[in-house]
Amino acid sequence: MDIKSLVVGTFVSQVLFVFTKVIFLNYLNLENTIISGLFFVLLAVISIAIVRRMGILNLFELLFLLGVWLVFSLVVDLLITSSFTGREVYAHLSFWATYLVILLAVFIFHKKSHVEARKARQ
């Protein structure tokens, strides 16, 4: 991972996360289990698609990326998402679960360096 992919991936992910959160938290009923499940699956798919395009990540790069995305997500949600949805969004458990879903999806589905090294040896 280089600095360009980190900056571009972080920017694109935050824009898509905000758009998705505003749509689902503000306009759709998250009390419905199907819509709530679709919300979390969509966030996971977005994060997986972006992190896979960032290339092969070793463990330290992955942990750095997770930290950067978490900090930026918290700040962007405070500044932008809450201005569209209101501050009461912080009282919902589904809002806080979005961070866990995104971080777990990135951790599980990133391109792992040891897997790519094993493929190259064969």
C-alpha positions as a Markdown table, in Angstrom:
| # | Residue | x | y | z |
|---|---|---|---|---|
| 1 | Met | 0.0 | 0.0 | 0.0 |
| 2 | Asp | 1.3 | 3.4 | -0.9 |
| 3 | Ile | 0.2 | 6.8 | 0.3 |
| 4 | Lys | -1.8 | 7.5 | -2.8 |
| 5 | Ser | -3.9 | 4.4 | -2.4 |
| 6 | Leu | -4.4 | 5.2 | 1.3 |
| 7 | Val | -5.6 | 8.8 | 0.6 |
| 8 | Val | -7.8 | 7.9 | -2.3 |
| 9 | Gly | -9.2 | 4.8 | -0.6 |
| 10 | Thr | -9.9 | 6.7 | 2.6 |
| 11 | Phe | -11.6 | 9.6 | 0.7 |
| 12 | Val | -13.8 | 7.3 | -1.4 |
| 13 | Ser | -14.7 | 5.1 | 1.5 |
| 14 | Gln | -15.8 | 8.0 | 3.7 |
| 15 | Val | -17.9 | 9.5 | 0.9 |
| 16 | Leu | -19.6 | 6.2 | 0.2 |
| 17 | Phe | -20.0 | 5.4 | 4.0 |
| 18 | Val | -21.6 | 8.8 | 4.6 |
| 19 | Phe | -23.9 | 8.5 | 1.6 |
| 20 | Thr | -25.0 | 5.0 | 2.7 |
| 21 | Lys | -25.5 | 6.0 | 6.4 |
| 22 | Val | -27.5 | 9.1 | 5.5 |
| 23 | Ile | -29.8 | 7.1 | 3.2 |
| 24 | Phe | -30.3 | 4.2 | 5.6 |
| 25 | Leu | -30.4 | 6.1 | 8.9 |
| 26 | Asn | -32.4 | 9.0 | 7.8 |
| 27 | Tyr | -34.8 | 7.7 | 5.2 |
| 28 | Leu | -35.2 | 4.0 | 5.8 |
| 29 | Asn | -36.6 | 2.1 | 8.7 |
| 30 | Leu | -33.8 | 0.2 | 10.4 |
| 31 | Glu | -36.2 | -1.5 | 12.7 |
| 32 | Asn | -37.0 | -3.8 | 9.8 |
| 33 | Thr | -34.5 | -6.7 | 10.0 |
| 34 | Ile | -34.1 | -7.1 | 6.2 |
| 35 | Ile | -33.3 | -3.4 | 5.8 |
| 36 | Ser | -30.9 | -3.5 | 8.7 |
| 37 | Gly | -29.2 | -6.6 | 7.3 |
| 38 | Leu | -29.0 | -4.9 | 3.8 |
| 39 | Phe | -27.4 | -1.9 | 5.4 |
| 40 | Phe | -24.7 | -3.8 | 7.1 |
| 41 | Val | -24.0 | -6.0 | 4.0 |
| 42 | Leu | -23.8 | -2.9 | 1.8 |
| 43 | Leu | -21.3 | -1.3 | 4.2 |
| 44 | Ala | -19.2 | -4.5 | 4.2 |
| 45 | Val | -19.3 | -4.8 | 0.4 |
| 46 | Ile | -18.2 | -1.1 | 0.0 |
| 47 | Ser | -15.3 | -1.6 | 2.5 |
| 48 | Ile | -14.2 | -4.9 | 0.9 |
| 49 | Ala | -14.2 | -3.4 | -2.6 |
| 50 | Ile | -12.1 | -0.5 | -1.6 |
| 51 | Val | -9.6 | -2.3 | 0.5 |
| 52 | Arg | -9.1 | -5.0 | -2.1 |
| 53 | Arg | -8.2 | -2.3 | -4.6 |
| 54 | Met | -5.5 | -1.0 | -2.2 |
| 55 | Gly | -3.4 | -4.0 | -3.0 |
| 56 | Ile | -1.5 | -6.4 | -0.7 |
| 57 | Leu | -1.4 | -5.4 | 2.9 |
| 58 | Asn | 0.8 | -6.7 | 5.7 |
| 59 | Leu | -0.4 | -6.8 | 9.3 |
| 60 | Phe | 1.0 | -3.4 | 10.2 |
| 61 | Glu | -0.4 | -1.7 | 7.2 |
| 62 | Leu | -3.7 | -3.2 | 7.9 |
| 63 | Leu | -3.7 | -2.0 | 11.5 |
| 64 | Phe | -2.7 | 1.4 | 10.4 |
| 65 | Leu | -5.5 | 1.5 | 7.8 |
| 66 | Leu | -8.0 | 0.3 | 10.4 |
| 67 | Gly | -6.9 | 3.1 | 12.7 |
| 68 | Val | -7.1 | 5.8 | 10.0 |
| 69 | Trp | -10.5 | 4.6 | 8.8 |
| 70 | Leu | -11.9 | 4.6 | 12.3 |
| 71 | Val | -10.6 | 8.0 | 13.2 |
| 72 | Phe | -11.8 | 9.5 | 9.9 |
| 73 | Ser | -15.1 | 7.8 | 10.2 |
| 74 | Leu | -15.7 | 9.2 | 13.7 |
| 75 | Val | -14.8 | 12.7 | 12.6 |
| 76 | Val | -16.7 | 12.6 | 9.3 |
| 77 | Asp | -19.8 | 11.2 | 11.1 |
| 78 | Leu | -19.6 | 13.9 | 13.7 |
| 79 | Leu | -19.2 | 16.7 | 11.1 |
| 80 | Ile | -21.2 | 15.5 | 8.1 |
| 81 | Thr | -23.5 | 12.5 | 8.9 |
| 82 | Ser | -24.9 | 14.0 | 12.0 |
| 83 | Ser | -25.7 | 17.2 | 10.2 |
| 84 | Phe | -28.0 | 15.3 | 7.9 |
| 85 | Thr | -29.4 | 12.8 | 10.4 |
| 86 | Gly | -29.3 | 14.7 | 13.6 |
| 87 | Arg | -27.4 | 14.0 | 16.8 |
| 88 | Glu | -29.9 | 11.5 | 18.0 |
| 89 | Val | -28.3 | 9.0 | 15.7 |
| 90 | Tyr | -25.7 | 8.4 | 18.3 |
| 91 | Ala | -28.3 | 6.8 | 20.6 |
| 92 | His | -28.9 | 3.9 | 18.1 |
| 93 | Leu | -26.9 | 0.7 | 18.5 |
| 94 | Ser | -27.1 | 0.1 | 14.7 |
| 95 | Phe | -25.1 | 3.3 | 14.1 |
| 96 | Trp | -22.3 | 2.1 | 16.4 |
| 97 | Ala | -22.4 | -1.3 | 14.9 |
| 98 | Thr | -21.4 | 0.2 | 11.5 |
| 99 | Tyr | -17.9 | 0.8 | 12.7 |
| 100 | Leu | -17.6 | -2.8 | 13.9 |
| 101 | Val | -18.9 | -4.2 | 10.6 |
| 102 | Ile | -16.6 | -2.0 | 8.5 |
| 103 | Leu | -13.5 | -2.9 | 10.5 |
| 104 | Leu | -14.2 | -6.6 | 10.6 |
| 105 | Ala | -14.9 | -6.7 | 6.9 |
| 106 | Val | -11.6 | -5.0 | 6.1 |
| 107 | Phe | -9.7 | -7.2 | 8.6 |
| 108 | Ile | -11.1 | -10.4 | 7.2 |
| 109 | Phe | -11.2 | -9.7 | 3.5 |
| 110 | His | -8.0 | -7.6 | 2.7 |
| 111 | Lys | -5.4 | -9.0 | 0.4 |
| 112 | Lys | -3.0 | -10.8 | 2.7 |
| 113 | Ser | 0.7 | -10.7 | 2.0 |
| 114 | His | 1.4 | -14.2 | 3.2 |
| 115 | Val | -1.3 | -15.6 | 0.8 |
| 116 | Glu | 0.1 | -13.7 | -2.1 |
| 117 | Ala | 3.7 | -14.9 | -1.3 |
| 118 | Arg | 2.5 | -18.5 | -1.2 |
| 119 | Lys | 0.8 | -18.1 | -4.6 |
| 120 | Ala | 4.0 | -16.6 | -6.0 |
| 121 | Arg | 6.1 | -19.6 | -4.9 |
| 122 | Gln | 3.9 | -22.1 | -6.6 |
